[in-house]
Amino acid sequence: MDFKKIADHFRNDAGPLSVGQIVIVTESGDFTGSGKLRLQDDRIELDVTLTGGQELPMIGGTIMRDRFWKIGGVIEDQVPFWANGLPHQHSLTTFRFLVRGGRLEFDRLHLLAIPFDQTGLREAVIHAANSNDLAIMGTHLDARLTNYKLVWREEMTVTVETNPFLGDSTHTERNTLKGMVGKFEYALIQRKADCDLHIRLKKGAGVEAGEIGSFAQAFYRALAFVHGRHTWPQWELIDGGDDGRAEYMTAPIPVIVAEIMSANMIGPDRLASEVTELCLP
């Protein structure tokens, strides 16, 4: 199991996943335990049972995001993650028993790409949470937009199937919109209710640290303008090769919005390109 399969699991609204080696770093100290990760009412929740009779500290008032707790763990004994969050429940009821623990809610989970065999999970989580994982020198970006219908699809995908008796058969589907903006080229591919986004650096072009992440954020805003709806990836991967990779997932957007065609009569690929350039820093 890899991180994208975890994202697929939550995209399909499947059941909870086990989480071990949980570490919660707070201003009042560290806490450890195990628990279950699940999708609940369009948000990601982690139910934690603490070890050693620990109790999570109570919090109150306004808490700025830079003071959120740093949480890490290993999903299904295979996939390490980190996140920032706070509890919205300080105890759990399991089979009529009240257990020491809590329920934490996240807007996103990040793949913990830092090896922690030598440094330990706690140090790896703190290092990841304090660094900008979008600042890598990425050359490729892949993402999934859930419940997202493209306003226009001008390119074809041709699928060839080979049967030992019937031979070859082809199926064509108009499902792709592609274009170029500056030093990047992109493709949006309709996948039933979802849309896959692929961004890559043009051949021969140079890239700076964090540039593809900034471009993607501007492109998301341009897509929102063209489609008249919120654009937020449920899964995103920035691949920087030797410079590392950043990967995260969120809860899928629940509402399917009807297709909206822009009143601007220029093509949506050109419109998206022009708005992206306006949104770039």
N, C-alpha and C positions, 0 to 999 in steps of 0.2 A: 504494500500500500504506500502511495506517495501523497504529497500534499494536494495535487490536483484531484486525486480520487477522493480525498476527504471533502474537497469542495463539491465534487459531483454528488457525493453522498448527501450533503445538505441541500444541494440544488433539487434533488429528488425527494426531499422531505422524509428521509429514512429515519430509523430509530436512533437512539443515543449511542455514543461511542465511549468506551472506557478511557480514562486518563490516569496515568500513574506518574510518580515522581513529581507531584505538583509542589511548586515552591511559590510562595506569595511574599513579596518584599514590600514592607510598609515602613512608615516613619516610626512605628512602635515596635519594630522587630520583624523577624522572619517566621513564616508558618509553613508547614508541610502537610501533605495528605494525598488523598486519591479521590477520584470522582468520576462524574459522567458529563459528557459534552453533548448538547442537544440543541435543536432548533425549536423555539417556542414563540409563537405569535410574532413571527418575522424578525426575531432577534436570536443571537447566539448566547446560550447560557451554560455556565459551568457550575454544577452542584459539587461542592467540596466537602468531604469528611476529613476533619483534621486528625492528626496523630498526637498521641501523648497528652490528651486532655487539654489541648490548646483551645483558646477562644479568640476569635477575630476581634480586633479593637472596634469600638463603636466610633462612628464618624458623624459629624453634623456641620451645618452651615454650608457655605459655598466653597467647593473644592475646585481649584483650577486644574486643567488637564495635566500640567507638569507635575502635579502632586498625586496623580492617580497611582494606584498600586501597580507594581510590575509583577506579572504572573507568567509562569512557564510550566511546562509539563510535556509528557510524551503520550501521544494518542495511539491507542491500540498497541503499545509497546514498540512502535515503529517510527512515528513521525513526531519530532520535537517541534514545539511552537512557543511563541511568546505573545503577550498582549498587555495592554493597559486597561485597567478597569477598577470598579468599585463594587462592593456588595449592595444588593438591594433586599437581602434577607440574611439574617444573622444566625439562623438555625434551620435545620431540616428535619422533617418528619418522615421516617421510613418504617413502614409496617407497624404503625402506632407508637413508635419509639422516637423520642426527640434526641437527635444526635448533634454533637458539637461540629460546627462547620458553617457553611454559608452558601449562598447562591450569588454568583457574579455574572454580570452582563457585559458583553463586548460588542462594539460596532465593527471590529475586524480582528481576525487572527492572522499572525505572521508566521511564516516558516522560520524556525530557528536554524539558520544556515551555519552558525558558528559551532565548530566542534567543541564539545564540553567534556570529553573523556578525561582530559588533563586538568582543565581549569575548574570544572564543576558546573552544574546546571545554573546555579544562582549567579555566578559571575558572568556566564554567557548571556543570560537573560538581561542582566543589568547593562552589559555592554551593547547588546542589540537595541534595547529600549532607549539608550542614550545617544545612539548614532542615527544618522539619517539614511535609512535603507533605500531611499530613492535617489541617493547621490552617487550611485555606482556609475561607471562608464559603460552604460548599456548600449548594445547595438541592435537588439531585438526586443520587442514587447508583444506579448500575447495576452488577451483578456476575453472575458465572456460577459456580455450584457444580457441579463435575464429579462424575459417577457418584453423583448425589444423588436419591433417590426420596422424594417428599413422602408423609407419612403420611395426608394427607387433602386432597382437591381438591373444593371445593364449588361453584365457579363454572365456567361454560361459556365456551369460545371458539367463536364461530360464524364459519366460513370460507365465503365465497361465491365460487364459480367461474363465470365466464361463458364459454360456448362459442358460436361463431358459428352452429353448427348445432343443438346440443342446448339452448341457452339457459342459464339460471341453475340451479345446483345448490348445495346447502348441505351443510356437514359440521360437526357439533358434537362437541366433545371437552371432557370435564370435566378441566381441567388447571390450575386457578388457585385459590390460597388468598390471600385479601386481608384486611387489617385495619388498625387504627389504634392507635398508642401515643403518647400525649401530643400533641405538635405535628406528628408525622410519620404518614404513611400508607404502607402497603407492599403489594406483590403478589409472590407466588411463583408462577412459571409453569413447569410441567413441560415440558421439551423433550427428548423421548426419554429418554436416559440422564442428561441434565443438568437443572439447574433454574436458571432466570433469576430474579434478585432485583431489584426496582425499589423504591426508597424516594424519597419526595418530601415536601417541606414542604407542610403544609396551606395553603390559600389564606388570606391575611391574617395568617399567623403570622410572627413574626420569628425570626431565627436568629443565633447567635453563631459566631464563628470556631471551627472544629473540632468543632462540635456534631454535625453529621451523621455525622462519622467516629466519634465516641464512641458515638453511637446505634447505628451499624452493628456495632461491636465487641460491644456488649451484645446486639444482636439475633442475631449469630452464636452467642454462648454460649447464648442461649435456644433457638435451633434445635437446637444440639447436645444440649441437655437433652431436648427434645421427641422427637427422633429417635433418641436413644441412640447417636450417632456423631459423629465429628469433623466440624466445619464450617469449611471454609477456602476462600475464593474463589480460583479459578484466574485470573480476570481481574476487575478492579474499576476503576470510573471515578467520581470525585467531580467534579461540574460546579458551579463557583461563578460562572459567567458572567464578568463583568468582573473578579472576584476571582481568576480562574484556574481551573485544573483539575489534578487529580492522577490518574494512571492507572498501574497496574502489572499484572504477570502473574507467575504461578508455574508450576511443573510441575503437571499435573493429578494429582489423587488417584487412585491406580491401582485400588483395591479397591472393588468394588461390594458394598455391605452390604445384606442382606435388609431388607425393610420392617419397621419396628418401630412398633407402635401404643402410645401412652402408656397406662399403666394408669389415669391420671386420667381420669374420665369427662367432664370439661368439654371443650369443643371445643378443638382444637389451636390455633386462632387466638387464643382467649382465653388459653390456657395460655402460648403464645409471648409474648403481650402482657404478662402478669403477670410472667413470668420476665425479660423484657427490662427492665421497670421495676426489678426487684430488682438487675440487673446494671449499671444505669447508675451512673456515678460521682456 
